[in-house]
Amino acid sequence: MEAFDILLTTSFWVAAIRIASPLIFATMGELICERAGVLNLGIEGIMTAGAFAGWITVYAGGDLWLGVAVAALTGVVFGLLHGFLTVPLGLSQHVTGIGITLLATSLTYFTYRVSLPEVTSPPKIEPFQPFAIPGLSDIPLIGPALFNQTPLTYLAYVTVALVAWVLYRTPVGIAVRAVGENPSAVEAQGISVTAMRMGAVAVGSALMAVGGAFLTMSAFNSFFFEMINGRGWICIALVVFGSWRPGKALIGAILFAAFDAYQVRLQQVTGGVIPYQIFLMMPYVLSILALIVVARRATYPKALMVPYQKGER
């Protein structure tokens, strides 16, 4: 019964939402890329670069929101590089994405060592602080979890709503979805498939980088190596879990975060009787099982990972 009681505690749900926040940003970013027909496997490296770029900006004396902007701009740069190689040049999206991850990660670590050569432990910054929304934060259980978080978590909520609105309620969103389904039909309407895909990858990569910046500027207060720790790969799976829909992807991110928060607390309940590695792999095993069930019925963008050259049919 004690294991079940964990699910009824406020601290559990506060932690779950906090863990989900960077996943939400990065998942929305990956979803935008894939909706436009481009698989972005550079997500892990872009999140790492965004985490460092935002943190070092604040550490150098910049404002927290300036750090978020710099992180997003860093994501745009890597996104444009990925887009240039995969869209107009038509190179393999798998190979290019992995290359972007290696480049962004290595460049980040190199810049860290050059910028802080004498540092033995990661310097700290003053991160975003939780902000309670009056009235809503007083709701039992869900109030503190949803409405007593940092500003970046609230921005994550807004991002999901904005992505859903743009994709399904605006001409730009319809064009993005169309280039991921039938690019030749988009070209027939006089819209540049290359421009739409490049723009989608740039915007999506910016959101990925903000997801990384959340870790250094909201969840923690410093940058350290391997802090992304596979979150980027999880986000790719969450896009599939959500059937390329923002709302379902949001649910997937919260579920994974809940699994992760639950395993930490479950370790304390068992008192070390069960090896901790069993608990660490729980969120991933459950995510894989959920992915297997959902992915079989998922409808993916028809032109995903399919290069397109102007004039082709």
Number of C-alpha atoms within 10 A of each C-alpha: 5 9 14 10 8 17 15 11 12 16 14 19 24 22 18 23 22 25 22 25 28 30 30 29 32 33 35 32 31 32 30 34 28 28 29 30 30 30 26 30 22 29 34 29 30 38 36 35 32 35 32 30 30 32 31 22 19 21 18 10 11 14 13 20 16 14 26 27 20 25 32 30 22 25 32 25 15 25 30 20 16 26 31 17 16 27 26 17 12 15 15 15 23 15 12 20 24 17 16 22 23 16 16 24 22 15 15 21 17 12 15 19 12 10 11 12 9 8 10 7 9 13 14 15 19 14 19 19 14 14 13 17 14 10 9 14 18 14 12 10 16 16 20 19 20 22 22 21 24 21 16 25 25 15 13 24 15 12 18 20 13 13 19 18 13 14 19 14 12 12 11 13 20 14 24 27 25 23 28 26 20 20 30 19 14 20 17 11 9 8 15 17 27 20 13 23 30 24 20 27 34 27 22 27 36 30 32 38 37 34 34 36 31 32 27 26 29 23 20 15 19 22 24 16 13 10 15 20 11 12 19 27 16 19 28 23 21 30 29 24 27 22 22 22 19 24 15 15 25 24 16 26 29 20 19 24 22 22 21 21 24 22 19 14 15 17 19 12 13 13 10 10 9 10 11 16 9 12 18 15 14 16 20 15 13 14 21 15 12 15 20 13 12 14 17 11 10 14 10 17 20 15 20 19 20 17 17 21 14 12 8 8 9
